[in-house]
Amino acid sequence: MALSCLLDRLHSVLIRAKSRESDNLGAMTTLRIDPVARLAGVLAVPTDKSITHRALLFGAVSDRVVTIDNPLDSADTGATLSAIEACGVQVEGHLGGRVVIHGRGLRGLTPRAGIDCMNAGTLMRLLPGLLVGSSADHVILDGDDSLRRRPMGRVATPLRRMGAAIFTSPGGLPPLVISGGVPLRGMRHDLEVASAQVKSAILLAGLFADGETWVSEPVQSRDHTERMLAAAGVDVRYDNGAVGIVGPVAGLSLPDLMVPGDFSSAAFHLVAGALLGDPEVRLTGVNLNPLRTGLLEVMQRMGAGVKIARSADIAGEPCGDLIVRRADELIATEVAPDEVPAMIDELPLVGLLGAFANGTTTVRGAQELRVKESDRIAAVVRALRAMGVDAQEHPDGFSVTGSGELPGGRIDAGHDHRFAMLGAIAGLASRDGVHIEGFEAAAVSYPGFVSDLRALGGGV
């Protein structure tokens, strides 16, 4: 297909997307969260979204039938399940229970011409790594308005260097057009910014490439992809901080697995417990991968009483219970750039803790937050200020000067699930309560968030 035809198709997709965006305007939910005196109880948080995405995708290209127990049921993971079905994969069962995937083999995907990734950034960035090695002809990956603002050139550029036929729309943004069946060559990639999603896309493309594919990062990002590839029989290698594989790989054999609890979901209740836990909040069966749990160290040095009770590994990932109690006093801290990758999704919660701490809490080296579902640096400062907190924006982070309390107010979640939930936690610990506009965004990763807060005593 000529490039002009591809551009015409991209233009048509963008027109349809704008129409869909207009149809969705006005579907906003405003929720008021009133303050409470205490929270207490035991909670099993939703299972891990990152691991669910990967289990579904790797199961789809496995050489065997794969059973996944307790995969997360959310809008994002639902998009990934629909995507593998759109690639010709037979699936039985349902998210939140048990899913049985009849793998089609590493080179067996037969995708439709168009796949809707909705708001799932992980899907949009990982799926191309598999499609470039398929026999697919001109597949378009699209998404919602939020996803279409997220940079995909960071994935497309290294894959093109490997020989892949992958095109973005102007500015390196979605939609993407991908053609498989093109020979790929292994090579070394030195990422300027640590990103588990970009690293994963490269490693997945490396499964099909001729020769060695290596990825190095300035700081190691989360390693769920490497762990799961190794569990599926891939020879994953490490050398001086870089991770690599030797291709082409004949196939994958992902074992049956159970998805552990999601640390990023647990993080909201951890922070709530540090502010209101009395006598304690206990979160069970949480993934404790050290490349995901940087928030724990930050909370502990701020004075939060967090305890860890390790249990057996699940799906190759360390897991256990987290126990947190109300802190007598919180002390401001500084999050350094080398700490950011292990807590990238939890950094806005550090800002919330900073509002209750003595001194000024500062986050630096977090420019990656600007290309999440929203510009989370600007968003956290805007949200905290709207609730009466002294917060300042920096090019690569933010600072919050605490006063020991959060007055309250009204915030807009901005279609970002993490800010919908942050607003709820802020409201529980506030003086006057918080109104959250667009709270429905929480369903992207945590549909049962409100009911879980109620179970702990939050009057939502």
C-alpha positions in Angstrom: 0.0 0.0 0.0 1.4 3.4 -0.9 2.3 5.9 1.8 -0.4 8.3 0.5 -3.1 5.6 1.0 -1.8 5.0 4.5 -2.1 8.7 5.3 -5.6 8.8 3.9 -6.6 5.9 6.2 -5.0 7.7 9.2 -6.9 10.8 8.4 -10.2 8.8 8.3 -9.4 7.3 11.6 -8.8 10.7 13.2 -12.1 12.0 11.8 -13.9 9.1 13.3 -12.1 9.5 16.6 -13.0 13.2 16.8 -16.7 12.2 16.2 -16.5 9.6 19.0 -14.9 12.2 21.3 -17.8 14.6 20.7 -20.3 11.8 21.4 -18.7 11.1 24.8 -18.8 14.7 26.0 -21.0 15.3 29.0 -20.7 11.8 30.4 -19.1 13.0 33.6 -19.7 11.9 37.1 -19.1 14.2 40.1 -18.5 12.5 43.4 -18.2 14.3 46.8 -15.9 12.7 49.4 -16.5 13.7 53.0 -13.8 13.5 55.7 -13.7 10.5 58.1 -12.1 10.0 61.5 -10.5 6.7 60.8 -10.0 3.8 58.4 -9.5 0.1 59.4 -9.8 -3.4 58.0 -8.4 -6.0 55.7 -8.6 -5.6 51.9 -7.6 -7.7 48.9 -6.8 -5.1 46.3 -7.4 -5.7 42.5 -4.9 -7.8 40.8 -1.9 -6.4 38.9 -2.8 -4.5 35.7 0.7 -4.6 34.2 1.0 -8.4 34.8 -2.5 -9.0 33.4 -1.7 -7.1 30.2 1.4 -9.2 29.7 -0.2 -12.5 30.6 -3.0 -11.9 28.0 -0.6 -10.8 25.3 2.0 -13.6 25.9 -0.7 -16.2 26.3 -2.0 -15.1 22.9 1.3 -16.0 21.2 2.1 -19.0 23.3 2.4 -22.5 21.8 -0.1 -23.9 24.4 -3.4 -23.3 26.0 -2.8 -20.9 28.9 -5.0 -20.5 32.0 -4.8 -17.2 33.9 -6.5 -17.0 37.3 -7.7 -13.7 38.7 -6.7 -11.4 35.8 -7.7 -7.8 36.6 -11.2 -6.8 35.4 -10.9 -3.2 34.2 -11.4 -1.1 31.2 -7.7 -1.2 30.3 -7.3 -5.0 30.6 -10.7 -5.4 28.8 -9.1 -3.5 25.9 -6.2 -6.0 25.8 -8.6 -9.0 26.0 -10.6 -7.6 23.1 -7.4 -6.8 21.2 -6.1 -10.4 21.3 -9.6 -11.6 20.2 -9.3 -9.2 17.3 -6.1 -10.9 16.5 -7.8 -14.2 16.0 -7.2 -15.7 19.5 -9.9 -17.9 21.0 -10.6 -16.9 24.6 -12.8 -18.6 27.2 -13.9 -17.3 30.6 -13.9 -13.7 31.9 -11.6 -11.2 33.6 -11.8 -11.1 37.3 -12.2 -14.9 37.4 -10.5 -17.3 35.0 -9.4 -16.8 31.4 -8.3 -19.6 29.1 -6.3 -18.5 26.1 -5.8 -20.8 23.1 -2.4 -19.5 22.1 -1.8 -19.2 18.3 2.0 -19.3 18.5 4.5 -16.5 18.2 3.8 -16.0 14.5 0.2 -16.9 14.4 -1.7 -13.7 15.1 -4.2 -12.7 12.4 -5.3 -9.2 13.4 -8.2 -7.2 12.0 -7.5 -4.0 10.0 -8.3 -1.9 13.0 -7.9 -2.5 16.8 -9.2 -0.1 19.5 -6.8 0.3 22.4 -9.2 2.6 24.2 -7.2 4.2 27.1 -4.7 1.4 27.5 -1.2 2.8 27.0 0.5 -0.5 27.8 -1.5 -2.2 25.1 -0.7 0.5 22.5 3.0 0.2 23.2 3.4 -3.5 23.7 1.2 -4.9 21.0 3.3 -3.4 18.1 6.2 -5.4 19.4 4.2 -8.6 18.5 2.5 -7.3 15.4 5.7 -6.3 13.6 6.7 -10.0 13.7 3.3 -11.2 12.4 2.1 -11.6 8.8 -0.4 -8.8 9.3 -1.0 -6.3 6.5 -1.6 -2.7 7.6 -3.2 -2.9 11.0 -4.3 0.4 12.6 -4.1 0.8 16.3 -6.3 3.6 17.6 -7.4 4.8 21.0 -9.5 7.4 22.9 -8.7 11.1 23.1 -6.4 10.7 26.1 -4.4 7.9 24.5 -4.1 9.8 21.2 -2.1 12.5 23.1 0.5 10.0 24.3 3.8 9.8 22.4 4.3 6.6 20.4 7.3 7.7 18.4 9.3 6.4 21.4 8.2 2.9 20.4 8.0 3.4 16.6 11.5 4.9 16.2 13.5 2.0 17.7 11.3 -0.6 16.0 11.9 1.1 12.6 15.6 1.0 13.3 15.2 -2.8 13.6 13.5 -2.7 10.1 9.8 -2.7 11.2 7.2 -1.1 9.0 5.4 1.1 11.6 4.0 4.6 11.1 2.6 7.2 13.5 0.3 10.1 12.8 1.9 13.6 12.7 4.0 14.4 15.8 4.6 10.8 16.7 1.1 10.3 18.1 -1.5 7.6 17.6 -3.1 6.1 15.5 -0.3 3.7 14.5 -0.2 1.7 11.2 1.8 -1.5 11.4 2.7 -4.0 8.7 4.2 -7.4 9.6 6.2 -9.8 7.5 9.2 -7.5 7.3 12.7 -8.9 8.3 13.9 -7.5 11.6 17.5 -7.3 12.8 18.7 -7.4 16.4 20.6 -4.4 17.7 21.4 -2.4 20.9 19.1 0.3 22.1 20.2 2.8 24.7 17.1 4.5 26.0 17.5 8.1 27.2 14.5 7.8 29.5 13.7 4.6 31.5 10.5 3.1 30.3 9.2 -0.4 30.9 6.7 -0.1 28.0 9.3 1.0 25.5 11.8 -1.6 26.7 9.1 -4.3 26.4 8.1 -3.4 22.9 11.7 -3.6 21.8 12.3 -7.0 23.5 9.1 -8.4 22.0 10.2 -7.3 18.5 13.5 -8.9 19.3 11.8 -12.3 19.5 11.5 -12.1 15.7 14.8 -10.4 15.0 17.9 -11.9 13.5 20.6 -11.7 16.2 20.9 -10.1 19.6 18.6 -7.4 20.8 19.7 -5.4 23.9 18.1 -2.6 25.8 19.9 -0.4 28.4 18.3 2.3 30.5 19.7 5.1 32.7 17.9 3.5 35.6 16.3 0.1 35.5 12.5 0.2 35.0 10.0 -2.5 36.1 10.9 -5.9 34.8 7.6 -7.8 34.4 8.2 -8.5 30.7 11.6 -10.0 31.4 10.3 -12.2 34.2 7.4 -13.4 32.1 9.5 -14.1 29.0 11.9 -16.1 31.1 9.0 -18.1 32.6 7.8 -18.7 29.0 11.2 -20.3 28.1 13.0 -17.4 26.5 16.7 -17.1 27.2 16.7 -13.6 28.8 20.3 -12.3 29.4 21.7 -9.5 31.5 25.0 -7.6 31.0 26.2 -4.6 32.9 22.6 -3.2 33.5 21.3 -4.1 30.0 18.8 -6.8 29.2 18.8 -8.8 26.0 17.5 -11.8 24.0 18.9 -13.7 21.0 16.5 -14.1 18.2 14.7 -15.3 16.3 13.0 -17.3 19.0 11.2 -20.5 17.9 8.2 -20.0 20.3 6.9 -19.3 23.8 5.4 -21.7 26.3 3.8 -19.5 29.0 2.8 -21.6 32.1 -0.5 -21.2 33.8 -0.4 -18.4 36.3 -2.3 -16.5 39.0 -2.1 -12.7 38.9 -1.0 -11.1 42.2 -2.4 -8.0 43.8 -1.5 -4.7 42.1 0.9 -2.5 44.1 -0.3 0.7 42.3 -3.9 0.1 43.4 -2.7 -0.8 46.9 -0.8 2.5 47.0 -4.0 4.6 47.4 -5.0 2.5 50.5 -1.5 2.7 51.8 -1.5 6.4 51.7 -5.0 6.5 53.2 -3.8 4.2 56.0 -0.8 6.4 56.7 -3.2 9.4 57.1 -6.2 7.6 58.8 -5.3 4.0 59.7 -6.6 3.2 63.2 -5.7 0.6 64.4 -4.5 -0.5 60.9 -5.2 -1.2 57.3 -4.0 -4.5 56.0 -3.6 -5.2 52.2 -3.2 -8.9 51.3 -1.5 -10.7 48.4 0.2 -7.6 46.9 2.9 -7.8 44.3 6.2 -6.6 46.0 8.5 -6.5 43.0 11.3 -4.2 44.1 11.1 -2.3 40.8 7.5 -1.3 41.6 7.6 -0.6 45.3 9.7 2.6 45.6 6.8 4.3 47.4 7.3 2.1 50.5 10.8 3.4 51.2 9.6 7.0 50.6 6.7 6.5 53.0 8.9 5.0 55.7 11.4 7.8 55.6 8.5 10.3 55.8 7.5 8.6 59.1 4.6 6.4 57.9 4.2 3.1 59.8 4.3 0.5 57.0 5.2 -3.1 57.7 5.7 -5.9 55.1 4.8 -9.5 55.6 6.3 -11.6 52.8 4.6 -14.7 51.5 5.2 -17.1 48.6 6.0 -15.9 45.1 3.2 -15.7 42.5 3.8 -15.8 38.8 7.6 -15.3 39.5 6.9 -12.1 41.4 7.5 -11.7 45.2 4.2 -11.0 47.0 3.0 -10.4 50.6 0.8 -8.4 52.9 1.2 -4.7 53.6 0.2 -3.3 57.0 -0.1 0.5 57.6 -1.1 2.6 60.6 -1.8 6.3 61.0 1.5 8.2 61.3 2.0 10.4 64.4 3.9 12.9 62.3 4.9 13.0 58.6 8.2 14.6 57.6 8.9 16.1 54.2 11.4 14.3 51.9 13.0 14.6 48.5 12.5 12.0 45.8 15.7 11.8 43.7 15.7 11.0 39.9 17.1 7.5 40.5 14.1 6.6 42.6 11.5 7.7 40.1 11.3 4.6 37.9 10.3 2.3 40.8 7.4 4.6 41.8 6.5 6.5 38.6 2.7 5.9 39.0 2.7 6.7 42.7 4.5 10.1 42.6 1.2 12.1 42.7 0.5 10.3 46.0 3.9 11.5 47.3 2.6 15.0 46.6 -0.6 14.3 48.6 1.5 13.0 51.6 3.6 16.1 51.3 0.5 18.2 52.0 0.3 16.7 55.5 4.1 16.7 56.2 6.2 19.2 58.0 8.5 21.0 55.4 8.7 20.9 51.7 8.5 17.6 49.8 10.2 17.7 46.3 10.1 15.3 43.4 12.8 15.6 40.7 13.7 13.7 37.5 10.1 12.8 36.8 9.6 14.3 33.4 8.1 10.9 32.3 5.0 12.1 34.2 4.3 14.6 31.5 3.5 11.9 29.0 1.1 9.7 31.0 -2.7 9.7 30.7 -2.4 13.4 31.5 0.5 15.7 32.2 0.7 14.4 35.8 3.2 17.1 36.9 0.8 19.9 35.9 -2.2 17.9 37.1 -0.9 17.1 40.6 0.0 20.7 41.2 -3.3 21.9 39.8 -5.3 19.4 42.0 -3.4 20.1 45.2 -3.8 23.9 44.7 -7.5 23.4 44.1 -7.7 21.7 47.5 -5.8 24.5 49.3 -2.3 23.1 49.2 0.9 25.1 48.5 2.3 23.3 45.5 4.8 24.4 42.8 5.5 22.9 39.3 9.0 22.3 38.0 10.1 21.1 34.5 10.9 17.7 35.8 8.8 17.4 38.9 7.0 19.4 41.7 7.3 20.5 45.3 4.7 20.6 48.0 5.0 22.6 51.2 2.9 20.9 53.9 0.8 22.6 56.6 -0.3 19.5 58.4 -3.8 19.5 56.8 -5.6 19.6 53.5 -8.6 22.1 53.5 -10.5 20.5 50.6 -12.2 21.8 47.4 -13.1 20.7 43.9 -10.8 19.0 41.4 -11.2 17.7 37.9 -9.8 14.2 37.3 -9.1 15.1 33.7 -9.9 11.6 32.4 -7.0 10.2 34.5 -8.0 7.3 36.8 -5.2 8.0 39.2 -6.3 11.5 39.9 -9.9 10.4 40.4 -8.7 8.1 43.2 -6.2 10.6 44.6 -9.0 13.0 45.0 -11.0 10.4 47.0 -8.2 9.8 49.4 -7.6 13.5 49.8 -11.3 14.0 50.6 -11.3 11.3 53.3 -8.3 13.0 55.1 -9.4 16.6 54.3 -10.9 19.2 56.6 -14.0 20.1 54.5 -14.3 17.4 51.8 -13.5 17.2 48.1 -15.7 17.2 45.0 -14.2 15.1 42.1 -15.4 15.8 38.6 -15.0 13.0 36.1 -14.7 10.3 38.8 -15.8 7.6 36.3 -12.2 7.5 35.1 -11.3 5.4 38.2 -12.9 2.4 36.4 -10.0 2.3 34.0 -7.9 0.4 36.5 -10.0 0.0 39.7 -13.8 -0.4 39.1 -14.4 -1.4 42.7 -12.5 1.4 44.3 -15.5 3.1 46.0 -16.8 -0.1 47.5 -13.3 -1.0 48.8 -13.1 2.4 50.5 -16.4 1.8 52.1 -15.2 -1.5 53.4 -12.4 0.3 55.2 -14.9 2.8 56.7 -14.7 5.6 54.1 -18.1 7.2 53.9 -18.1 7.5 50.1 
